[in-house]
């Protein structure tokens, strides 16, 4: 349900009206405060400039509506129920759950500092990034750098995270990996955040690899090792990307449970064959003692 909500939260321009219905999804979002209650709306199309707009309007207002772009006459479509996203709901809920705090907007409609949390001996600043595909992330990175905190966790509203947002004490993770929407409201998993924070400051007793002994395509679709390639699909890509992410953060053998959660798998998976039934998968991936890694040396073909 959270991802469906985020698809609407990400709509451009910011804060548009959304066609509503009587589904459990819309009723839940209204009841928890994520959406304003639905009201009558009409979609108009300008006869002059062609601009289309969905807006709230009472029946007696229909004849007086004009184009908000050029002032021209408009043609009206059939009325419908429409609701507006409460733009402040998500950052406010996250801040309250993380540290009983108030969010601070760093980039309008894009970036909020949610809270600074203490976990163990670490102080970490947590942010919400409303990521739009057409965005250039330079402004976001500049705002994060200016915030001058040593460790940062960036929660993004898209599942696919720009690689340049992670590194140097900063980790970007999809919000859906650490939170969900239930009938009672938003629920944030502190355990998931702790896992991310653990990778920001790896255990000094673990050796940090000088570099990768493998190659992984940017989208995680191809893993190369010792001249051989392994093709990956769907969640398998996220699985390999999570291992590589941990590797680059100084943990070449991350916990299986962390990688499974990061890739969207159930932590009840206890065998590598549950991730991929192909025999060649185990030639590339080592799975034992509660840890998972990309092998240094390929196993011989079965």
C-alpha positions as CSV (number, residue, x, y, z in Angstrom):
1,X,0.0,0.0,0.0
2,X,2.9,2.4,0.7
3,X,4.2,2.1,-2.8
4,X,0.8,2.9,-4.3
5,X,0.7,6.0,-2.0
6,X,4.2,7.0,-3.0
7,X,3.3,6.8,-6.7
8,X,0.7,9.5,-6.0
9,X,3.0,11.5,-3.7
10,X,5.6,11.6,-6.5
11,X,3.1,13.1,-9.0
12,X,4.1,16.3,-10.7
13,X,3.2,19.1,-10.4
14,X,3.5,18.8,-6.7
15,X,0.1,18.3,-4.9
16,X,-2.2,17.5,-7.8
17,X,-5.8,16.3,-7.5
18,X,-6.2,12.5,-7.9
19,X,-9.3,10.7,-9.1
20,X,-10.7,8.9,-6.1
21,X,-13.0,5.9,-5.6
22,X,-14.5,3.9,-2.7
23,X,-11.7,1.3,-2.6
24,X,-10.2,0.3,0.7
25,X,-6.9,1.9,-0.4
26,X,-8.4,5.4,-0.7
27,X,-10.5,5.0,2.4
28,X,-7.5,4.0,4.4
29,X,-5.4,6.9,3.2
30,X,-8.1,9.4,4.1
31,X,-8.7,7.8,7.5
32,X,-5.0,8.0,8.5
33,X,-4.7,11.6,7.1
34,X,-2.5,10.9,4.1
35,X,-5.2,12.2,1.7
36,X,-7.8,15.0,2.1
37,X,-11.4,13.7,1.8
38,X,-12.6,13.4,-1.8
39,X,-14.7,16.2,-3.3
40,X,-16.5,16.8,-6.5
41,X,-14.1,17.8,-9.3
42,X,-14.2,18.5,-13.0
43,X,-11.6,18.1,-15.7
44,X,-11.4,21.0,-18.1
45,X,-9.7,21.5,-21.4
46,X,-9.0,25.0,-22.7
47,X,-10.4,25.7,-26.2
48,X,-7.6,28.2,-26.8
49,X,-4.3,26.8,-25.5
50,X,-5.4,23.2,-25.0
51,X,-4.3,23.0,-21.3
52,X,-6.0,20.3,-19.2
53,X,-6.7,20.6,-15.5
54,X,-8.5,18.7,-12.8
55,X,-9.9,20.9,-10.1
56,X,-12.5,21.0,-7.4
57,X,-15.7,22.8,-8.3
58,X,-19.3,23.0,-7.1
59,X,-22.0,22.4,-9.7
60,X,-23.0,26.1,-9.8
61,X,-19.3,27.1,-10.5
62,X,-19.1,25.0,-13.8
63,X,-20.3,27.7,-16.1
64,X,-17.9,30.3,-14.7
65,X,-14.7,28.3,-15.0
66,X,-12.0,29.6,-17.2
67,X,-8.5,28.4,-18.1
68,X,-6.0,29.1,-15.3
69,X,-3.2,29.4,-17.9
70,X,-4.5,31.8,-20.5
71,X,-8.0,32.8,-19.3
72,X,-9.7,31.2,-22.3
73,X,-13.0,29.3,-22.4
74,X,-12.9,25.7,-21.4
75,X,-14.7,22.5,-22.2
76,X,-15.8,20.5,-19.2
77,X,-15.8,16.7,-18.9
78,X,-18.0,14.6,-16.6
79,X,-17.6,15.4,-12.9
80,X,-15.9,12.9,-10.7
81,X,-14.6,12.5,-7.1
82,X,-11.0,13.6,-6.6
83,X,-8.7,13.9,-3.5
84,X,-5.5,15.8,-2.9
85,X,-2.4,14.3,-1.2
86,X,-1.5,15.9,2.1
87,X,2.1,16.9,1.2
88,X,3.2,17.3,4.8
89,X,1.8,14.0,6.1
90,X,4.6,11.7,5.1
91,X,7.6,13.7,6.4
92,X,5.7,14.6,9.5
93,X,4.9,11.0,10.3
94,X,8.4,9.8,9.7
95,X,9.9,12.5,11.9
96,X,7.5,11.7,14.7
97,X,8.1,8.0,14.6
98,X,11.9,8.3,14.4
99,X,12.5,10.8,17.1
100,X,9.3,12.6,18.0
101,X,10.6,15.5,16.0
102,X,9.5,17.9,13.3
103,X,10.8,17.7,9.7
104,X,13.0,20.4,8.3
105,X,12.6,21.2,4.5
106,X,16.0,21.5,2.9
107,X,14.9,21.6,-0.8
108,X,11.3,22.7,-1.4
109,X,9.1,19.7,-2.4
110,X,12.1,17.5,-2.6
111,X,14.3,17.0,0.5
112,X,13.5,17.0,4.2
113,X,15.7,16.3,7.2
114,X,13.5,14.0,9.3
115,X,15.5,13.5,12.5
116,X,18.9,12.8,14.0
117,X,18.8,9.4,15.8
118,X,21.2,7.7,18.1
119,X,21.8,4.0,17.6
120,X,24.5,2.4,19.7
121,X,27.4,4.8,19.5
122,X,26.3,6.4,16.2
123,X,24.5,9.6,15.5
124,X,22.8,9.5,12.1
125,X,20.8,12.1,10.3
126,X,17.8,10.6,8.4
127,X,16.3,12.3,5.3
128,X,13.3,11.9,3.0
129,X,14.0,12.4,-0.7
130,X,11.1,12.8,-3.0
131,X,12.8,11.6,-6.2
132,X,11.4,12.3,-9.6
133,X,12.9,10.6,-12.7
134,X,13.6,13.9,-14.4
135,X,15.4,15.3,-11.4
136,X,19.1,16.2,-11.4
137,X,20.4,15.1,-8.0
138,X,23.2,17.7,-7.8
139,X,20.9,20.1,-5.8
140,X,20.1,17.3,-3.4
141,X,23.7,16.3,-2.9
142,X,24.7,19.9,-2.4
143,X,22.0,20.3,0.3
144,X,23.1,17.1,2.0
145,X,26.7,18.2,2.0
146,X,25.8,21.6,3.4
147,X,23.9,19.9,6.2
148,X,27.4,18.8,7.4
149,X,26.5,15.6,9.2
150,X,29.0,12.7,9.3
151,X,26.5,9.9,8.7
152,X,23.4,10.2,6.6
153,X,20.6,7.8,5.7
154,X,18.5,9.0,2.7
155,X,15.0,7.5,2.4
156,X,13.9,7.8,-1.2
157,X,10.4,7.5,-2.6
158,X,11.5,5.4,-5.6
159,X,12.6,1.8,-5.5
160,X,15.6,2.5,-7.8
161,X,18.1,4.8,-6.2
162,X,20.6,6.9,-8.1
163,X,24.1,5.5,-7.3
164,X,25.6,8.9,-6.8
165,X,23.4,9.4,-3.7
166,X,25.3,6.8,-1.7
167,X,28.9,6.7,-0.5
168,X,31.2,8.7,1.9
169,X,29.1,8.1,5.0
170,X,25.8,8.4,3.1
171,X,23.4,5.6,2.2
172,X,20.3,5.9,0.1
173,X,17.6,3.3,0.5
174,X,14.0,3.0,-0.8
175,X,11.5,4.0,1.8
176,X,9.4,0.9,1.1
177,X,12.3,-1.2,2.5
178,X,11.9,0.3,6.0
179,X,8.2,1.4,6.2
180,X,4.7,0.3,5.3
181,X,1.1,1.5,5.5
182,X,-1.4,-0.3,7.6
183,X,-5.0,0.5,8.5
184,X,-3.8,2.2,11.7
185,X,-1.2,4.4,9.8
186,X,2.4,4.5,8.8
187,X,4.7,1.9,10.4
188,X,8.5,2.4,10.3
189,X,10.9,-0.4,11.0
190,X,13.8,0.7,13.2
191,X,15.4,-2.7,12.7
192,X,15.7,-2.0,9.0
193,X,17.2,1.4,9.7
194,X,19.7,-0.1,12.1
195,X,20.9,-2.5,9.3
196,X,21.5,0.4,7.0
197,X,23.3,2.4,9.7
198,X,25.5,-0.6,10.5
199,X,26.8,-0.5,6.9
200,X,27.6,3.2,7.2
201,X,30.1,2.5,9.9
202,X,31.4,-1.0,9.4
203,X,33.0,-3.1,12.1
204,X,36.7,-2.1,12.2
205,X,37.7,-5.6,12.9
206,X,36.5,-6.6,9.5
207,X,38.9,-6.1,6.7
208,X,37.9,-3.7,4.0
209,X,38.6,-5.1,0.5
210,X,40.9,-3.1,-1.7
211,X,38.4,-3.4,-4.5
212,X,35.9,-5.6,-6.2
213,X,37.0,-9.0,-7.6
214,X,33.8,-9.1,-9.6
215,X,31.9,-6.9,-12.0
216,X,28.3,-6.0,-11.7
217,X,26.3,-4.0,-14.2
218,X,24.7,-0.8,-12.9
219,X,21.2,-2.3,-13.0
220,X,22.4,-5.6,-11.5
221,X,21.4,-7.7,-14.5
222,X,24.9,-9.2,-15.3
223,X,27.4,-10.5,-12.8
224,X,30.9,-11.2,-14.2
225,X,33.5,-13.3,-12.4
226,X,36.7,-14.8,-13.8
227,X,35.6,-14.2,-17.4
228,X,32.2,-15.8,-17.0
229,X,28.8,-14.1,-16.8
230,X,25.6,-14.7,-14.8
231,X,22.4,-13.2,-16.0
232,X,20.0,-12.0,-13.2
233,X,16.3,-11.1,-13.3
234,X,13.9,-9.1,-11.2
235,X,14.6,-9.5,-7.5
236,X,17.8,-11.4,-8.2
237,X,19.2,-8.1,-9.5
238,X,18.4,-6.3,-6.2
239,X,19.9,-9.3,-4.4
240,X,23.3,-8.9,-6.2
241,X,23.2,-5.1,-5.9
242,X,22.7,-5.4,-2.1
243,X,25.7,-7.7,-1.8
244,X,27.8,-5.3,-3.8
245,X,26.6,-2.4,-1.8
246,X,27.7,-4.1,1.4
247,X,31.0,-5.0,-0.2
248,X,31.7,-1.4,-1.1
249,X,30.9,-0.4,2.5
250,X,33.5,-2.7,3.8
251,X,31.5,-5.8,4.5
252,X,32.1,-8.4,1.8
253,X,30.1,-11.0,3.7
254,X,26.9,-9.2,4.9
255,X,24.2,-11.0,6.9
256,X,21.8,-13.0,4.8
257,X,18.8,-11.4,6.6
258,X,20.0,-7.9,5.7
259,X,20.5,-8.8,2.0
260,X,17.2,-10.5,1.8
261,X,15.3,-7.6,3.3
262,X,17.2,-5.1,1.1
263,X,16.3,-7.1,-2.0
264,X,12.6,-7.5,-1.1
265,X,12.8,-11.2,-0.2
266,X,11.3,-12.8,2.9
267,X,13.9,-13.5,5.6
268,X,12.3,-17.0,5.8
269,X,14.3,-18.0,2.8
270,X,17.0,-20.4,4.1
271,X,18.5,-21.8,0.9
272,X,20.1,-20.1,-2.1
273,X,17.9,-22.2,-4.3
274,X,14.9,-20.2,-3.1
275,X,16.6,-17.1,-4.6
276,X,17.4,-18.8,-7.9
277,X,16.9,-22.4,-8.8
278,X,19.6,-22.3,-11.5
279,X,22.7,-24.4,-10.6
280,X,25.1,-21.8,-11.9
281,X,23.8,-19.2,-9.4
282,X,25.6,-21.1,-6.6
283,X,28.8,-21.1,-8.6
284,X,28.9,-17.3,-8.2
285,X,27.2,-16.8,-4.8
286,X,28.5,-18.2,-1.5
287,X,25.7,-18.8,1.1
288,X,26.7,-20.2,4.5
289,X,26.9,-19.5,8.2
290,X,24.2,-16.8,8.0
291,X,26.3,-14.7,5.6
292,X,26.2,-14.3,1.8
293,X,29.0,-13.1,-0.6
294,X,30.1,-13.1,-4.2
295,X,32.8,-15.8,-4.4
296,X,36.4,-14.9,-5.1
297,X,36.7,-18.0,-7.3
298,X,34.0,-19.7,-9.4
299,X,33.0,-23.2,-8.4
300,X,33.5,-25.8,-11.2
301,X,30.4,-26.4,-13.4
302,X,28.1,-29.1,-12.0
